[in-house]
Amino acid sequence: MSNLDHTTDANFDAEVLQASTPVLVDFWATWCAPCKAMEPHLQKIQDDLGSQLKIVKMNVEENQATSTRYKVMKLPTILIFKGGEVVDKLAGNPGPRKLREFCERQI
């Protein structure tokens, strides 16, 4: 069972843009198989790097304003924010090793 936090259109600015640490936002949908496959890898990264990198999930079906704002066109899409700005982007499921390397570049 995942203990990853979820963010919404309503709290995105406070949870992500105003965070003091880098934040990985996983844009996903319930029907997206690659999104579900990536979840345990994100959980492992959260367990290992949680003090250096905050990970939150955003359901694009329920939060279309933020998904549109950041032009999320493919699922899963991962954006990493630092200081309120997008600093890196990854679309699709890269697999556990590349996902971890992607995250470690930003901490």
Backbone bond lengths (Angstrom), bond angles and torsions (degrees), N, CA, C in turn:
res aa  C-N    CA-C-N  psi(-1)  N-CA   C-N-CA  omega(-1)  CA-C   N-CA-C  phi
1 M - - - 1.456 - - 1.526 109.72 -
2 S 1.282 116.30 134.14 1.460 122.04 -177.23 1.527 110.78 -79.73
3 N 1.319 115.14 143.28 1.464 118.91 171.38 1.517 110.13 -117.57
4 L 1.337 116.25 23.77 1.458 120.73 176.94 1.524 109.36 -68.95
5 D 1.319 115.85 142.09 1.458 120.93 177.91 1.522 110.28 -74.17
6 H 1.318 115.15 154.22 1.464 121.70 175.50 1.519 108.21 -115.33
7 T 1.318 116.13 145.01 1.456 121.14 176.65 1.525 108.20 -122.07
8 T 1.316 115.56 161.54 1.464 121.40 -177.37 1.528 109.24 -132.82
9 D 1.325 115.09 171.30 1.461 119.10 173.99 1.533 110.37 -54.59
10 A 1.325 116.44 -38.45 1.466 121.34 -174.18 1.529 113.12 -69.11
11 N 1.333 117.57 -34.97 1.468 118.24 -175.86 1.527 113.39 -113.86
12 F 1.325 118.12 9.62 1.461 122.21 -176.14 1.533 112.51 -58.22
13 D 1.316 117.58 -46.69 1.465 120.20 -177.88 1.533 110.86 -59.70
14 A 1.320 117.16 -46.13 1.465 121.02 -178.72 1.530 111.52 -69.29
15 E 1.318 117.09 -42.96 1.467 121.46 -175.65 1.523 113.23 -75.83
16 V 1.321 117.45 -33.44 1.460 121.01 -171.57 1.524 111.90 -113.37
17 L 1.316 116.91 -58.77 1.458 119.94 -172.73 1.520 113.30 -68.08
18 Q 1.316 117.62 -29.09 1.463 121.32 -178.41 1.525 113.02 -100.76
19 A 1.320 118.09 8.54 1.468 121.74 -178.53 1.521 110.67 -68.95
20 S 1.315 115.96 147.48 1.468 120.93 -179.53 1.525 112.41 -85.01
21 T 1.325 117.53 -15.70 1.466 121.93 177.78 1.526 108.72 -114.54
22 P 1.328 118.23 164.48 1.464 119.44 173.45 1.536 109.74 -59.03
23 V 1.332 115.44 146.40 1.464 121.05 -179.57 1.521 109.28 -126.75
24 L 1.326 115.96 127.37 1.454 122.50 172.33 1.517 106.89 -95.04
25 V 1.334 116.68 125.39 1.460 121.44 176.13 1.521 107.95 -110.75
26 D 1.323 115.48 120.61 1.460 123.02 178.45 1.527 107.97 -98.00
27 F 1.330 116.29 106.83 1.470 121.33 176.01 1.522 107.37 -84.70
28 W 1.329 117.15 123.26 1.454 121.86 -172.58 1.525 110.84 -145.61
29 A 1.327 115.60 173.59 1.465 122.15 174.57 1.527 108.52 -143.49
30 T 1.308 116.35 155.09 1.464 121.20 -176.81 1.527 112.57 -63.21
31 W 1.321 117.88 -29.45 1.464 122.12 -177.08 1.528 112.92 -88.15
32 C 1.313 118.29 -0.81 1.471 123.21 -173.13 1.533 110.80 -90.51
33 A 1.329 116.99 104.74 1.470 121.39 -179.71 1.530 112.76 -62.02
34 P 1.349 120.01 -44.71 1.466 118.87 177.36 1.533 112.67 -60.98
35 C 1.327 116.91 -31.73 1.464 120.57 177.05 1.529 110.13 -63.62
36 K 1.326 115.82 -45.54 1.467 120.53 -179.97 1.521 110.87 -65.67
37 A 1.326 116.96 -37.32 1.465 120.99 -179.72 1.527 111.50 -66.51
38 M 1.307 117.04 -29.90 1.457 121.26 -177.32 1.531 112.43 -80.92
39 E 1.303 117.78 -21.20 1.466 121.61 -173.85 1.529 113.79 -55.23
40 P 1.337 121.21 -46.24 1.472 118.27 -179.95 1.530 112.97 -63.41
41 H 1.316 117.50 -29.81 1.459 120.96 178.71 1.530 110.51 -71.29
42 L 1.327 116.07 -39.68 1.463 119.85 175.20 1.529 110.39 -64.38
43 Q 1.322 116.03 -39.15 1.463 120.55 178.44 1.529 110.60 -61.70
44 K 1.310 117.18 -43.28 1.476 121.85 178.81 1.532 110.33 -62.71
45 I 1.321 116.18 -43.59 1.465 120.00 178.05 1.527 110.17 -62.82
46 Q 1.318 117.08 -42.20 1.474 120.97 177.20 1.523 110.25 -60.47
47 D 1.323 116.97 -43.32 1.461 120.42 179.98 1.526 111.09 -63.13
48 D 1.327 117.02 -39.55 1.464 121.92 -176.15 1.530 113.86 -82.99
49 L 1.328 117.37 -37.41 1.468 121.67 -171.00 1.527 113.75 -118.29
50 G 1.316 117.12 11.83 1.461 121.75 -172.76 1.510 116.05 -54.15
51 S 1.334 117.28 -27.08 1.459 118.61 179.42 1.530 111.77 -78.98
52 Q 1.330 117.28 -17.17 1.460 121.97 -177.19 1.525 113.67 -108.21
53 L 1.332 116.50 -21.02 1.461 121.83 -174.88 1.522 109.19 -144.39
54 K 1.310 115.96 121.66 1.461 121.37 176.57 1.529 107.83 -87.51
55 I 1.320 116.93 135.60 1.466 121.59 178.06 1.516 108.54 -118.80
56 V 1.331 115.51 128.05 1.466 121.06 175.59 1.523 109.30 -132.26
57 K 1.306 115.18 151.54 1.464 121.87 178.11 1.525 109.11 -108.26
58 M 1.324 115.58 145.08 1.453 120.57 176.60 1.522 109.48 -131.96
59 N 1.325 115.98 117.49 1.453 122.15 178.03 1.532 108.46 -76.21
60 V 1.334 116.78 115.29 1.466 120.51 -174.75 1.522 112.58 -70.06
61 E 1.313 117.16 -25.41 1.466 119.64 179.27 1.526 111.33 -70.33
62 E 1.322 116.05 -32.51 1.459 121.08 -177.80 1.525 112.91 -95.41
63 N 1.323 117.16 -11.92 1.471 121.92 -174.16 1.523 110.32 -135.81
64 Q 1.303 115.88 65.61 1.457 120.83 -174.01 1.530 113.52 -73.09
65 A 1.314 118.31 -26.81 1.474 119.98 -178.19 1.527 110.56 -63.39
66 T 1.319 117.19 -48.10 1.465 120.18 -178.64 1.524 110.78 -69.96
67 S 1.321 117.20 -39.63 1.462 120.78 177.89 1.522 111.01 -60.35
68 T 1.311 116.79 -40.44 1.462 121.66 177.87 1.520 110.51 -69.68
69 R 1.313 116.62 -42.86 1.475 122.21 -179.59 1.530 111.61 -55.09
70 Y 1.333 116.48 -38.11 1.464 120.51 -178.12 1.533 112.75 -103.95
71 K 1.331 116.07 16.18 1.466 123.16 172.86 1.527 112.90 52.42
72 V 1.326 115.47 47.10 1.462 120.74 176.83 1.530 107.78 -75.71
73 M 1.328 115.57 113.86 1.467 121.18 -175.56 1.528 112.89 -114.48
74 K 1.330 117.04 -17.61 1.462 122.21 -176.26 1.522 107.70 -132.86
75 L 1.326 115.63 146.82 1.466 119.83 178.11 1.517 109.84 -120.08
76 P 1.316 116.37 144.22 1.451 125.65 -11.05 1.526 111.53 -72.83
77 T 1.311 115.27 152.40 1.463 122.48 170.33 1.516 107.42 -123.58
78 I 1.323 115.06 134.59 1.457 121.00 177.71 1.518 107.93 -117.35
79 L 1.322 115.22 128.95 1.462 121.58 172.98 1.519 107.65 -117.66
80 I 1.316 116.41 139.04 1.453 120.60 173.35 1.523 107.82 -111.08
81 F 1.325 114.46 127.34 1.458 123.05 -178.89 1.520 109.81 -108.73
82 K 1.330 115.24 138.27 1.464 122.55 170.03 1.513 106.73 -135.08
83 G 1.306 116.57 130.81 1.457 120.23 178.17 1.516 113.05 56.81
84 G 1.332 117.62 32.74 1.455 121.90 177.32 1.514 115.15 82.56
85 E 1.335 118.04 3.30 1.467 121.95 -178.16 1.521 110.78 -121.00
86 V 1.339 116.21 147.37 1.465 120.95 174.23 1.530 107.90 -71.93
87 V 1.325 116.28 125.98 1.461 120.68 179.68 1.531 112.38 -113.05
88 D 1.326 117.33 -15.18 1.466 120.23 177.52 1.513 109.14 -160.53
89 K 1.340 115.05 155.44 1.463 121.49 -176.50 1.519 108.72 -142.82
90 L 1.318 115.23 143.35 1.456 122.02 177.48 1.515 107.94 -143.19
91 A 1.324 117.11 127.26 1.469 121.00 178.56 1.521 108.70 -115.17
92 G 1.325 115.65 140.55 1.451 120.73 -177.97 1.518 110.55 90.62
93 N 1.315 115.90 176.13 1.461 121.91 179.52 1.518 108.78 -101.10
94 P 1.340 118.29 106.49 1.458 121.14 -174.32 1.520 114.42 -81.42
95 G 1.322 117.68 -7.68 1.456 120.83 -173.63 1.516 110.33 94.14
96 P 1.330 117.02 160.98 1.464 120.45 -171.31 1.528 114.96 -62.75
97 R 1.316 118.37 -41.77 1.469 120.04 -176.11 1.525 111.24 -67.61
98 K 1.332 117.05 -47.89 1.464 120.08 -179.13 1.532 111.03 -67.85
99 L 1.319 116.82 -34.52 1.459 120.23 177.31 1.531 110.08 -63.03
100 R 1.304 116.17 -44.31 1.470 119.64 179.56 1.536 110.72 -64.78
101 E 1.310 117.82 -44.22 1.463 121.75 178.33 1.534 110.43 -59.64
102 F 1.333 116.18 -42.40 1.466 122.11 177.26 1.533 110.18 -56.90
103 C 1.319 116.55 -45.71 1.461 120.90 -179.16 1.518 111.80 -68.63
104 E 1.302 117.30 -42.70 1.472 121.10 -176.39 1.524 111.94 -66.17
105 R 1.330 117.87 -25.61 1.472 120.29 178.22 1.521 112.09 -63.30
106 Q 1.309 117.35 -22.93 1.463 120.76 -171.99 1.526 114.00 -103.68
107 I 1.326 117.71 3.04 1.475 118.39 -179.28 1.516 110.39 -111.56
